[in-house]
Amino acid sequence: MLTDPDPQLMLGAINQTMPFGKYAGRKLLQLPEPYLVWFARKGFPAGKLGQQLALVYEIKVNGLEAMMRPLLET
């Protein structure tokens, strides 16, 4: 659970592009929640991408996606 999230980390996470898999090319915030739940159960990848996926997972499961959507870069 996030206690004092860094706004720059959030912006970076929601705007990161998924580099592989079925949803390659989509922003992490645009990934379907069931896909993130699958990662949460199986384990997020190591490194920065895994941390970003975990952050986006927390955003989605806590109902904050709509609030973050305006921050997506085009």
SULMO-V161873 format. One record per residue. OMEGA is omega in whole degrees, -180 to 180 (* if undefined). Layout:
OMEGA  OMEGA
//
This chain:
-179  178  -180  -174  177  -179  -180  177  178  179  179  -178  -175  -179  177  177  177  -173  -175  173  -176  -176  178  179  178  173  -177  179  -179  178  178  -179  179  177  179  176  177  178  -179  -180  -176  -178  178  177  177  173  -174  -180  178  178  179  177  179  178  179  175  180  178  -177  -176  177  174  -176  -176  -178  180  -178  -175  179  -178  177  177  -180  *
//
